[in-house]
Amino acid sequence: MQEILTIQVNITETFAVKGKTAEVAVVTFDGYCDCENFKGKILPGGVDCQKECYPQARRLSARYILEGTDKEEKACRIFIENKGEVNENGMVETTIPEIITDSTCLSWMERARLFGTITPRETGITIHIFSD
């Protein structure tokens, strides 16, 4: 298991609606990544849609694009869709990320088996993405 990306996410706004059968939250965010494989920022439009249909667990799907440079210092973009489920303690234990990139040296991430974890921080979260 190897950590391939570490992304610092800063929550900017949260919008929610609570109905009789479900509730939804839309969380917008920005942030950055500064690790061995990639250095750059989250482009405007990063969003996490969280939906809970009673009595099922809350599910999340975060989508965003990072823009910066890969480990060969070439300009690139990385699209990430990260899906997960909130447990009974209100935490997301693991996520399933999907990556699409125009970086030649990082293209292996599109085919890799990936999983992620989320660590809370004061102004947001840190996303850790691993390859096994």
Secondary structure by P-SEA (a helix, b strand, c coil): ccccbbbbbbbccccccccccbbbbbbbbccccccccbbbbbccbbbbbbbbcccccbbbbbbbcccccccccccbbbbbbbbbbbcccccccbbbbbbbbccccccccccccccbbbbbcccbbbbbbbcc
